Amino acid sequence: MTGSIFSAYSDVIEGCGVVYGPDAIKTFLPHREPMLLVEKMWLDEDGTGHSEYTVKDDDFFVRGYAPDNKTVPFNILCEIMAQGCAIVVKDKLAQGYMPLFAGIEHIEFINPVKAGDLCECEGRIIGERAGIYIAETTLTVGEKICCAGQIMLALVPAAN
């Protein structure tokens, strides 16, 4: 694998650099619908990863958890942040690795997320232990921080 997988399905947006859409994301994340919880991802000049996902009324987790309230379960918020953080290790992904969600630490759930909300995630690598990358990440909706903490990503060889 080469870095070219990232350029085939992406756009350049001023102020964001290269923004990867769903087709490009599927070339380096193992997730597929209904578990693909990232619609856009990009890196800024500082190496901070950004991602977006709009929660839909018909998402399986909205229909199955508190359907009258249309609230996103906290474990799904962690998954949204973990998938969004994968962009910070994109150079490794281009070398033939696949990211796996390896853990969470110091997670705080601050505000609920509901169907219709645009989840915006930011993440940056703060360390590495035994091949597991530690990212500090936040998930916001508008100006509200909804979830924040540390996500661990393990990189394993991708199946060919």
DAGI-V95401 format. One record per pair of residues at least 12 apart in sequence whose C-alpha atoms are under 8 Angstrom apart, sorted by the first residue. I is the first residue (numbers start at 1). J is the second residue. D is the distance in Angstrom with one decimal. If there is no record, write none. Layout:
i;j;d
I;J;D
I;J;D
//
This chain:
i;j;d
1;94;5.7
1;95;5.7
1;96;5.5
2;94;5.2
2;95;6.2
2;96;7.9
3;91;7.2
3;94;4.9
3;95;7.6
4;94;8.0
5;24;7.2
5;27;6.7
5;94;7.2
6;20;7.4
6;24;5.9
6;27;7.6
6;94;8.0
7;24;7.6
8;24;6.8
9;21;6.6
9;23;5.9
9;24;4.8
10;24;6.5
15;44;7.9
16;42;6.7
16;43;7.0
16;44;5.8
17;42;7.0
17;43;7.0
17;44;6.6
18;42;6.0
18;43;7.4
19;40;6.5
19;41;5.7
19;42;4.7
19;43;7.9
20;40;5.5
20;41;5.2
20;42;6.2
21;39;5.9
21;40;4.8
21;41;6.9
22;38;7.4
22;39;5.4
22;40;6.6
25;38;7.9
25;40;7.8
25;41;7.8
28;93;6.3
28;94;7.6
28;98;6.8
29;83;7.7
29;86;7.7
29;98;6.8
29;99;7.0
30;98;7.2
30;99;7.9
34;59;7.4
34;60;7.4
37;53;6.1
37;79;7.6
37;80;5.5
37;83;6.9
38;51;6.5
38;52;5.9
38;53;5.0
38;80;6.9
38;83;6.7
38;84;6.3
39;51;7.3
39;52;5.7
39;53;5.3
39;54;7.8
40;52;5.3
40;53;7.2
41;84;6.8
41;87;6.7
42;87;6.8
43;87;7.0
43;88;7.1
47;88;6.8
47;124;6.9
48;88;6.7
48;122;6.7
48;123;5.7
48;124;4.8
48;125;7.9
49;84;7.3
49;85;6.2
49;87;5.8
49;88;5.4
49;121;7.9
49;122;5.5
49;123;5.1
49;124;6.1
50;84;6.7
50;85;7.5
50;87;7.8
50;120;7.2
50;121;5.5
50;122;4.6
50;123;6.6
51;84;5.2
51;85;7.8
51;120;5.8
51;121;5.1
51;122;6.7
52;84;7.6
52;118;6.8
52;119;5.5
52;120;4.7
52;121;6.3
53;80;7.7
53;118;5.8
53;119;5.2
53;120;6.8
54;115;7.9
54;116;6.3
54;117;5.7
54;118;4.3
54;119;6.0
55;114;7.0
55;115;4.9
55;116;5.3
55;117;5.6
55;118;6.5
55;119;7.4
56;115;5.2
56;116;5.7
57;70;7.3
57;115;5.2
57;116;6.9
61;73;7.2
61;76;7.7
62;114;8.0
62;115;6.9
69;114;7.8
70;114;5.4
70;115;5.6
71;112;6.7
71;113;5.8
71;114;4.4
71;115;6.6
72;112;7.2
72;113;5.5
72;114;5.7
72;115;7.4
74;109;7.2
77;139;7.8
77;147;7.3
78;104;7.9
78;147;8.0
78;151;7.9
79;101;7.8
81;121;6.2
81;122;8.0
81;123;7.9
81;137;6.8
81;138;7.2
81;139;6.6
81;151;7.6
82;101;6.3
82;151;6.1
82;152;7.7
82;153;7.5
83;101;7.9
84;121;6.4
84;122;7.6
84;123;7.6
85;121;8.0
85;122;7.4
85;123;5.5
85;124;7.4
85;135;7.1
85;137;7.5
85;151;8.0
86;99;6.5
86;153;7.6
88;123;7.4
88;124;6.5
88;125;6.9
96;157;6.0
96;158;5.6
97;155;5.7
97;156;5.3
97;157;4.4
97;158;4.9
98;155;5.4
98;156;5.3
98;157;6.0
98;158;5.0
99;153;6.0
99;154;5.7
99;155;4.7
99;156;6.6
100;153;5.5
100;154;5.1
100;155;6.2
100;156;7.4
101;151;7.6
101;152;6.2
101;153;5.0
101;154;6.5
102;132;7.6
102;151;7.6
102;152;5.0
102;153;5.2
102;154;5.7
103;151;5.9
103;152;4.9
103;153;7.3
104;149;7.4
104;150;5.6
104;151;4.7
104;152;6.0
105;149;6.3
105;150;5.1
105;151;6.6
106;148;8.0
106;149;5.1
106;150;6.1
107;147;7.0
107;148;5.6
107;149;4.1
107;150;6.5
108;147;5.6
108;148;5.4
108;149;6.2
109;146;6.0
109;147;4.6
109;148;6.9
110;145;6.6
110;146;4.8
110;147;5.6
110;148;8.0
111;144;7.3
111;145;6.7
111;146;4.3
111;147;7.0
112;146;6.2
113;141;7.5
113;146;6.9
117;141;6.5
118;141;5.9
118;142;7.6
119;139;6.3
119;140;5.8
119;141;5.2
120;139;5.6
120;140;5.2
120;141;6.3
121;137;6.9
121;138;5.5
121;139;4.4
121;140;6.4
122;137;5.4
122;138;5.5
122;139;6.8
123;135;5.9
123;136;5.4
123;137;4.1
123;138;6.7
124;136;5.5
124;137;6.7
131;154;6.5
131;155;7.0
132;152;6.3
132;153;5.5
132;154;4.6
132;155;6.9
133;152;5.6
133;153;5.1
133;154;6.4
134;150;6.5
134;151;5.9
134;152;4.6
134;153;6.5
135;150;5.5
135;151;5.3
135;152;6.3
135;153;7.8
136;148;7.8
136;149;5.9
136;150;4.5
136;151;6.5
137;149;5.6
137;150;5.9
137;151;7.0
//
